[in-house]
Amino acid sequence: MSTLTAPLYRLAHGRTGDKGNRSNISVVAWRREFWPVLVEQVTEQRVAKAFAYRHPSRVARYLLPQLHAMNFVLDGVLDGGVNDALNLDSHGKALAFILLDIPISVPLTLIPLLAGTEDRTTYSTETETK
Amino acid sequence: MTEECLRVGCAAGFSGDRTDAARPVVDALIKAGGPGYLLFETLAERTLALAQLARRENPDLGFEPLLPELLRPVLADCLKHGIRIVSNFGAANPEGAARCIARLATELGLRTPRVAVVRGDDLSGPLHRTLLQRALVESAEAPSIVESMVCANAYIGAEAIAAALLDGADIVVTGRVADPSLTLGPALAHFGWAHDDWDRIARATMVGHLLECGAQVSGGYYADPGFKEIPDLAHVGFPIAEIDADGNCVITKPAGTGGRIDEHTVKEQLLYEVHDPSAYLTPDVIADLSQAEVREVGPNRVRLSGVRGHPRPGRLKVNVFCEQGWFAEAEISYAGPRAEARARLAGEVLRERLRSLGTVRVDLIGVSSVLGDDAGRWLAAQPHGDARDVRLRVAINHAVKAEAERLPREMTALYTCGPAGGGGVRTGMRQRLSTHSCFVPREAVSTSFAIAG
């Protein structure tokens, strides 16, 4: 199937929360049509890779099909969290936007449904064959 | 909605939230008529420990410092229209908060409100030492920390809140309770559900979860231009839940306010700070979102249903806070040609000067300052660029205040000893707290309420 590559934020939105040294990031499909693509591509492995530089001790994904949403729980990514971290953003509030930036292969039929307008800095038009 | 719908509005989502949020919420509750409650959630994890430190300095303090500002605009109308107020703004001194409310009512020429104070969360006293030590050992924490702790508080549930409301309280003041319990308490009092009606308790608990962060369900912490447009964010409206007798709800907001409530704002908040969505633990219930449904039923009206519940946990979570040394941070700016190179050099100078202090975090605001990690792996991997307006930020933790103070001194010294053109040094220091979570048997914590005054 022919696909285009687009950043995840054109298919989904999300929010970061924190408890101690644990971060959770929701990923909510903009449309139900995107859900199978997200389930297939936004995996624990992909997310662990996106946050590899923060050395998560564990990444878990929970699926909520009826909400077309998934929840990632990342342990050990906040340098100790709000009490210990030296980061300006010790809660890790910004982390959802790392996840929302990962590239997704989008079937051509779904391209007209993508959220937002074309973003030239990240939107790739290369064609891949799967 | 049936006639017996219960309306619960939330006018604060943390200590430091807007003090003008309550007025439109109260106006909407008055206009709707029927039973209405107003919540203020003002107690994040660390807020309570900071309040305890404030109370040590002055025994009359230790509750939400903005309490008079939060209540003054709405107290008269709440008392007049029977809108009852539930809040954890008691923090480390609920009795002090109750006295503050009584003074405020007098100042405003109002009748003396019936204020209930919920007790039982505070496990800081000598009576609970052995209990805490045992719980800390079970959680692989050092039991000796109880000797120097700032405070220990259990997350208690909605029972005492509901009992106080059934006793006729106009205002219920708590210290640490689970945030959703602030909503569940009024629902229990209003609907009279059985203590083991887990599905309804779980539904009202998740209603509380949607409300507890204030504007985070109605367009706050959401807007992203071009993708997530929110009208009039500057005047974002705070949420009101219309709860039915089964615990399902419609989330809405006052007419004429900014923000937006739709399927997407609600889903983001529903999962906020949730871990396993099939087992969201509170003192009152284990809520299960596996079958939850979120549906738009009108403009700025979203229905949450389908939440299920399982019996409440046998243990209560306790947070123990200890003083843990000092945090210092300092900044300096570089601008113009080669600003980034000069800022990077300044960072290297500080790392060298502060080598003995442990981890020294270096950020280049304008290049990378937030996504990076404390160890500096992220920044090291970024290619050197030619940013022309860069602010160097450096931060450290240290157990000893005098050692932590070396950072602000070294940063200031860059004026004359650092790279060319450094300006705008700002420095800050504050005491750090450590959090230690453990669990105690529910039976070991006795909760109750007392009418103040």
Interface residues (C-beta under 8 A of the other chain):
Chain A: Y9 H13 G14 R15 G17 D18 K19 G20 R22 N24 S26 V28 W30 Y53 R54 H55 Y62 L64 Q66 L67 A69 N71 V73 D79 V82 N83 D84 A85 L86 N87 L88 D89 A94 L95 I98 A115 G116 T117
Chain B: E45 R46 Y221 Y222 D224 G226 F227 K228 H264 K267 E268 Q269 L270 L271 Y272 E273 V274 H275 D276 P277 S278 L289 S290 Q291 A292 E293 V294 G306 Q324 F327 E329 T359 R361 D363 S369 V370 L371 G372 D373 D374 A375 R377 W378 A381 R393 A395 I396 N397 R432 L433 S434 T435 S437
